[in-house]
């Protein structure tokens, strides 16, 4: 008997190895396996691991997610009832060492890791070898034991390990099977193997008898080459974050099913996809075994929502006192049911804060507090409304970045948008990807946002970019926006010439944290605001001895115009002397 919770996968592999033995099960940079070969490779790894002493409860770090052996390694570990600890060999050695220590890993399965990333006490398993057939006993596993650990970003600067049980894995697989994807063909997996998005793809495809094409973005030209790789593969199923999907919409025409997950899907993208594909908008934190809700066009859902709970899952939308809110009211989303993770490894306090008693089931279980805000529509579907803690403070005002994203994405010329706080810490910026053929200007979009957002939430500057930067998870990398996107204003190209033009440009540059080399650029379109304007006026009054006022800057917001104003005030002061 196989480990409970993963039996569906073992049965699926045996079925496809019999029915479709010569069809491709997985392709990767190091080669491919058919379903028959994947079954043989899994059996081989079971023997190798068992000979090394791996058994029920053993912690095994796995860094084979970009290899054709990745799925076999997971299946072998789960057949033995072990705990898989997911690694990405591209992560820095310090992070890998932290994960290996914190997780208590005893063994490691890897082709390569950074130098110094494997503590001496860890046993490396030669997964390329083989051993004679062994008499392996049937493994009966406690369904509450740990099937895998995924490390996600932590508030302390170090990642936190989410422990998912075999019970949770089985619940998720039962839900996944209800999707009823057709067998045959290929699905793509372009996610870092250290994140559960990789698991989503691997489990979805294997369960339904589709092959998995692993795309190594870092080795194959990055996000810019993703469309080309997808066109070569001609997948039947595509699973991507909206940020990655934006760059390859024209390459997925052959796909029957498109799964968007990991971050909110822009309305324009959702509408474009539903014209030609079955679309699933999947939502779920790592802490609830990969997913929790989905919207599926095959059952008539609106994929601009995150749909309804997966089979076997429970969702609750609650207020600050954990009471259910009414239809149309914003509340925090809580997830209950057997797929809720066991907690965070070695973090009892954080586990208690996020995994709270579930008052709705009556059997003493926990529900996970997601920190995500949603609205329940009259038809029961959930609209994502941002993060309860995804707030920033700009000039003393609390601003919800997700709200700015959603409002800006509603502009007909915007395909995707991401707000961020510039490096100065007191300027709100917005990066947007334009719809093909659309011409968007910063003033136009700022005016559009101004009609729908409170004044402090209106971006001080807008930059049109070819693509939004992404993390290894495929989600928007706001830190990269902070680092790389600076306000360009509306330059006309004239450098400062007069003494006062140089003085104004130097003062503005110090305050805005960037060189001001165009005297016709607008102070406010470059990221200036009222507080910075007051500082600019005070500084210029000290350095020039001229009694400038805020009204001067508001009336003359370019360096050239304000310098001319300074020239006039100097002349007027001389005449009155």
Rosetta blueprint (number, residue, H / E / L):
1 X L
2 X L
3 X L
4 X L
5 X L
6 X L
7 X H
8 X H
9 X H
10 X H
11 X H
12 X H
13 X H
14 X H
15 X H
16 X H
17 X H
18 X H
19 X H
20 X L
21 X L
22 X L
23 X L
24 X E
25 X E
26 X E
27 X E
28 X E
29 X L
30 X L
31 X E
32 X E
33 X E
34 X E
35 X H
36 X H
37 X H
38 X H
39 X H
40 X H
41 X H
42 X H
43 X H
44 X H
45 X H
46 X H
47 X H
48 X H
49 X H
50 X H
51 X H
52 X H
53 X L
54 X L
55 X L
56 X L
57 X L
58 X L
59 X E
60 X E
61 X E
62 X E
63 X E
64 X L
65 X L
66 X L
67 X L
68 X L
69 X L
70 X H
71 X H
72 X H
73 X H
74 X H
75 X H
76 X H
77 X H
78 X H
79 X H
80 X L
81 X L
82 X L
83 X E
84 X E
85 X E
86 X E
87 X L
88 X L
89 X L
90 X L
91 X L
92 X L
93 X H
94 X H
95 X H
96 X H
97 X H
98 X H
99 X H
100 X H
101 X H
102 X H
103 X H
104 X L
105 X L
106 X L
107 X E
108 X E
109 X E
110 X E
111 X L
112 X L
113 X L
114 X L
115 X L
116 X L
117 X L
118 X L
119 X L
120 X L
121 X L
122 X L
123 X E
124 X E
125 X L
126 X L
127 X L
128 X L
129 X L
130 X L
131 X L
132 X L
133 X L
134 X L
135 X L
136 X L
137 X L
138 X L
139 X L
140 X L
141 X L
142 X L
143 X L
144 X L
145 X L
146 X E
147 X E
148 X E
149 X E
150 X E
151 X E
152 X E
153 X L
154 X L
155 X L
156 X L
157 X L
158 X L
159 X L
160 X E
161 X E
162 X E
163 X E
164 X E
165 X E
166 X H
167 X H
168 X H
169 X H
170 X H
171 X H
172 X H
173 X H
174 X H
175 X H
176 X H
177 X H
178 X L
179 X L
180 X L
181 X L
182 X L
183 X L
184 X L
185 X L
186 X E
187 X E
188 X E
189 X E
190 X L
191 X L
192 X L
193 X L
194 X L
195 X L
196 X H
197 X H
198 X H
199 X H
200 X H
201 X H
202 X H
203 X H
204 X H
205 X H
206 X H
207 X H
208 X H
209 X L
210 X L
211 X E
212 X E
213 X E
214 X E
215 X L
216 X L
217 X L
218 X L
219 X L
220 X L
221 X L
222 X H
223 X H
224 X H
225 X H
226 X H
227 X H
228 X H
229 X H
230 X H
231 X H
232 X H
233 X H
234 X L
235 X L
236 X L
237 X E
238 X E
239 X E
240 X E
241 X L
242 X H
243 X H
244 X H
245 X H
246 X H
247 X H
248 X H
249 X H
250 X H
251 X H
252 X L
253 X L
254 X L
255 X L
256 X L
257 X E
258 X E
259 X E
260 X E
261 X E
262 X L
263 X L
264 X L
265 X L
266 X L
267 X H
268 X H
269 X H
270 X H
271 X H
272 X H
273 X H
274 X H
275 X L
276 X L
277 X L
278 X E
279 X E
280 X E
281 X E
282 X E
283 X E
284 X L
285 X L
286 X H
287 X H
288 X H
289 X L
290 X L
291 X L
292 X L
293 X E
294 X E
295 X E
296 X E
297 X H
298 X H
299 X H
300 X L
301 X L
302 X L
303 X L
304 X L
305 X L
306 X L
307 X L
308 X E
309 X E
310 X L
311 X L
312 X L
313 X E
314 X E
315 X E
316 X E
317 X E
318 X E
319 X L
320 X L
321 X L
322 X L
323 X L
324 X E
325 X L
326 X L
327 X L
328 X L
329 X L
330 X E
331 X E
332 X E
333 X E
334 X E
335 X E
336 X E
337 X E
338 X L
339 X L
340 X L
341 X L
342 X L
343 X E
344 X E
345 X L
346 X L
347 X L
348 X H
349 X H
350 X H
351 X H
352 X H
353 X H
354 X H
355 X E
356 X E
357 X E
358 X L
359 X L
360 X L
361 X L
362 X L
363 X L
364 X L
365 X L
366 X E
367 X E
368 X E
369 X E
370 X E
371 X E
372 X E
373 X E
374 X E
375 X E
376 X E
377 X L
378 X L
379 X L
380 X L
381 X L
382 X E
383 X E
384 X E
385 X E
386 X E
387 X E
388 X L
389 X L
390 X L
391 X E
392 X E
393 X E
394 X E
395 X L
396 X L
397 X E
398 X E
399 X E
400 X E
401 X H
402 X H
403 X H
404 X H
405 X H
406 X H
407 X H
408 X H
409 X H
410 X L
411 X L
412 X L
413 X L
414 X E
415 X E
416 X E
417 X E
418 X E
419 X E
420 X E
421 X E
422 X L
423 X L
424 X L
425 X L
426 X L
427 X L
428 X E
429 X E
430 X E
431 X E
432 X E
433 X E
434 X E
435 X L
436 X L
437 X L
438 X L
439 X L
440 X L
441 X L
442 X H
443 X H
444 X H
445 X H
446 X H
447 X H
448 X H
449 X H
450 X H
451 X L
452 X L
453 X L
454 X L
455 X H
456 X H
457 X H
458 X L
459 X L
460 X L
461 X E
462 X E
463 X E
464 X E
465 X L
466 X L
467 X L
468 X L
469 X L
470 X E
471 X L
472 X L
473 X L
474 X L
475 X L
476 X E
477 X L
478 X H
479 X H
480 X H
481 X H
482 X H
483 X H
484 X H
485 X L
486 X L
487 X L
488 X L
489 X L
490 X L
491 X L
492 X L
493 X L
494 X L
495 X L
496 X L
497 X L
498 X L
499 X H
500 X H
501 X H
502 X H
503 X H
504 X H
505 X H
506 X H
507 X H
508 X H
509 X H
510 X H
511 X H
512 X H
513 X L
514 X L
515 X L
516 X L
517 X L
518 X L
519 X L
520 X L
521 X L
522 X E
523 X L
524 X L
525 X L
526 X L
527 X L
528 X L
529 X L
530 X H
531 X H
532 X H
533 X H
534 X H
535 X H
536 X H
537 X H
538 X H
539 X H
540 X H
541 X H
542 X H
543 X H
544 X H
545 X L
546 X L
547 X L
548 X L
549 X L
550 X H
551 X H
552 X H
553 X H
554 X H
555 X H
556 X L
557 X L
558 X E
559 X H
560 X H
561 X H
562 X H
563 X H
564 X H
565 X H
566 X H
567 X H
568 X H
569 X H
570 X H
571 X H
572 X H
573 X H
574 X H
575 X H
576 X H
577 X L
